[in-house]
Amino acid sequence: MKNISDNSFKEYGRILQIDSSAFIKTMTAKAAVKQDVVYEASDKELENLPLFGQMQHEIFGGLDIEFGFCSGCNTKLNAVEYHRTSEIDIAATDLILMLGHQQDIDYSTNTYETDNIELFFVPQGTAVELYATTLHYAPCRQNDEEFRCGVILPKGTNMPLPAKRSSADGENRLLFAVNKWLIGHTESNIDKDGGFIGLIGQNTHC
């Protein structure tokens, strides 16, 4: 595992300089999750923070955005996803990100080898921008404690698709939700929800 400050992280994103104190206070006040992963795309408490406006204007150039969170006790990769835009992750606790490159997807078969995944430790209070070509999924916990992570994306991302896919060919087979392309591992069971199974190799553990 590498630290987020390692130079190799620059291939996946960048560290943002923000004041995360009010965000951490808000997140730590929330009830314990006690599940592998819980994701809320939009959270009113987080969107009432001054940080919401700062991210909207300074990072997303005025786009409508959503400020939610991902929390839980996850220890596995399970899937990789990517968006057409950057994603901002803010660590309310220490956590681990599993990251890869979209360029390593074999689009002839829509498969990705998990050996390409790199693990990065993100200390509490750190905000990172993950570039659009960075494969990622739910963070993992550190030291057997529940992780809590803020997630900022363009508004509507990860919401149900408004209409059926026009085609199930090529990359369109990976489109799982609005602005969300996903490849799952056989252990994830996402195929039961219409997700595509295409991760080759072990289901990486933290």
C-alpha positions in Angstrom: 0.0 0.0 0.0 1.2 3.5 -0.8 0.4 6.8 0.9 -1.7 9.3 -1.0 1.3 11.7 -1.0 3.3 9.2 -3.1 4.2 10.6 -6.6 2.5 7.6 -8.2 -0.9 9.0 -7.1 -0.5 11.8 -9.6 -1.5 9.3 -12.3 -4.9 9.0 -10.7 -5.7 12.4 -9.2 -4.5 15.2 -7.0 -4.7 16.3 -3.4 -6.9 19.3 -2.7 -6.1 21.9 -0.1 -9.3 22.6 1.8 -10.6 23.1 5.4 -12.3 19.8 6.1 -13.0 20.4 9.9 -16.7 21.2 9.6 -17.2 18.3 7.2 -15.5 15.9 9.6 -17.6 17.1 12.5 -20.8 16.6 10.4 -19.8 13.1 9.3 -18.7 11.8 12.7 -22.0 12.9 14.2 -23.9 10.5 11.9 -25.1 7.1 13.2 -22.9 4.1 12.7 -23.5 2.2 9.5 -22.8 -1.4 10.6 -22.9 -2.6 6.9 -20.3 -3.2 4.2 -21.2 -0.1 2.3 -23.9 2.6 2.4 -24.0 5.3 -0.2 -26.0 8.5 -0.3 -25.6 10.6 -3.4 -27.0 13.8 -1.8 -27.0 14.7 1.9 -28.7 17.9 3.0 -26.3 18.4 6.0 -23.3 18.2 3.8 -24.8 20.4 1.1 -25.5 23.1 3.7 -21.8 23.4 4.5 -19.8 26.3 3.0 -17.5 23.6 1.4 -20.4 22.7 -1.0 -20.3 26.1 -2.7 -16.5 26.1 -2.7 -16.3 22.8 -4.5 -19.1 23.8 -6.9 -17.3 26.9 -8.1 -13.6 26.1 -7.6 -13.5 22.5 -8.8 -16.6 22.0 -11.0 -16.7 25.4 -12.6 -20.3 26.2 -11.5 -21.9 22.9 -12.5 -24.8 21.6 -10.4 -23.3 19.1 -8.0 -24.3 16.7 -5.3 -22.5 16.2 -2.0 -23.1 12.8 -0.4 -21.2 10.2 1.4 -20.0 6.6 1.3 -19.6 4.8 4.7 -19.2 1.3 6.0 -16.9 -1.6 6.8 -15.8 -2.7 3.3 -12.6 -4.7 2.9 -12.9 -5.8 -0.8 -12.7 -4.3 -4.3 -15.9 -6.0 -5.6 -16.1 -3.7 -8.7 -14.5 -0.8 -10.5 -16.4 2.2 -11.9 -15.6 5.4 -13.7 -17.4 8.6 -14.7 -17.1 11.1 -17.5 -16.1 13.7 -14.8 -13.8 13.9 -11.8 -15.0 12.7 -8.4 -14.0 14.4 -5.2 -13.5 12.2 -2.1 -13.0 13.6 1.3 -11.8 11.3 4.1 -13.8 11.9 7.3 -11.8 9.0 8.8 -8.6 7.2 7.7 -9.5 5.1 4.7 -8.0 3.1 1.7 -8.7 3.8 -1.9 -8.3 1.0 -4.5 -7.5 2.6 -7.9 -6.8 1.7 -11.5 -6.7 3.1 -15.0 -9.6 3.1 -17.5 -6.9 2.7 -20.2 -6.3 -0.9 -18.9 -9.9 -2.0 -19.7 -10.0 -4.5 -22.6 -13.1 -3.1 -24.4 -13.2 -6.0 -26.8 -14.4 -8.1 -23.9 -15.2 -5.4 -21.3 -12.8 -7.0 -18.9 -10.2 -5.6 -16.4 -7.4 -7.5 -14.5 -7.4 -6.8 -10.8 -3.6 -7.2 -10.7 -3.5 -3.7 -12.0 -5.2 -2.2 -8.9 -3.1 0.0 -6.6 -3.9 0.7 -2.9 -3.5 4.2 -1.4 -3.9 5.2 2.3 -5.8 8.4 2.7 -5.5 10.1 6.2 -8.5 11.7 7.9 -9.2 15.2 6.6 -7.6 14.7 3.2 -9.6 15.7 0.0 -8.6 14.2 -3.4 -9.8 14.7 -6.9 -10.0 11.4 -8.8 -9.7 12.1 -12.5 -12.4 10.8 -14.9 -10.1 8.0 -16.2 -9.5 6.7 -12.7 -11.1 3.4 -11.8 -12.4 3.3 -8.3 -15.3 2.0 -6.1 -16.2 2.0 -2.4 -13.3 2.9 -0.1 -12.0 0.3 2.4 -11.8 0.6 6.2 -8.5 1.0 8.0 -7.7 -0.7 11.4 -11.1 -2.5 11.5 -12.9 0.8 12.0 -15.9 2.0 9.9 -14.7 4.3 7.1 -16.6 7.6 6.3 -16.0 9.4 3.0 -17.6 12.4 1.4 -18.3 12.1 -2.3 -18.9 15.1 -4.6 -20.0 14.6 -8.2 -22.1 16.4 -10.9 -25.8 16.3 -9.9 -27.6 13.2 -11.0 -24.5 10.9 -11.1 -25.2 7.4 -9.8 -29.0 7.9 -10.1 -31.1 5.3 -12.0 -31.0 5.6 -15.8 -34.0 7.6 -17.1 -34.5 5.1 -20.0 -33.4 1.7 -21.2 -30.0 1.5 -22.9 -30.4 1.8 -26.6 -27.7 -0.9 -27.0 -26.1 -3.6 -24.9 -23.0 -3.7 -27.1 -19.5 -2.6 -26.3 -19.1 0.0 -23.5 -22.8 0.5 -23.4 -23.0 -2.9 -21.6 -21.1 -1.3 -18.7 -23.5 1.7 -18.2 -25.0 0.9 -14.8 -26.5 4.3 -13.7 -26.3 8.0 -14.8 -22.7 8.9 -15.5 -21.5 5.5 -14.1 -19.9 2.7 -16.0 -19.2 -0.4 -13.9 -17.4 -3.7 -14.1 -18.0 -6.2 -11.3 -16.3 -9.2 -9.7 -18.1 -12.5 -9.5 -18.1 -12.2 -5.7 -20.0 -8.9 -5.9 -23.3 -10.2 -7.1 -24.0 -7.0 -9.0 -25.1 -9.0 -11.9 -28.4 -9.5 -10.0 -29.0 -5.8 -10.4 -28.0 -5.8 -14.1 -24.3 -5.1 -13.6 -21.7 -6.6 -15.9 -19.2 -9.1 -14.5 -15.8 -8.6 -16.0 -13.1 -8.4 -13.4 -10.4 -11.0 -14.0 -8.4 -12.2 -11.0 -8.7 -12.1 -7.2 -11.2 -9.8 -5.5 -8.5 -7.5 -4.1 -8.6 -7.2 -0.3 -7.4 -4.3 1.8 
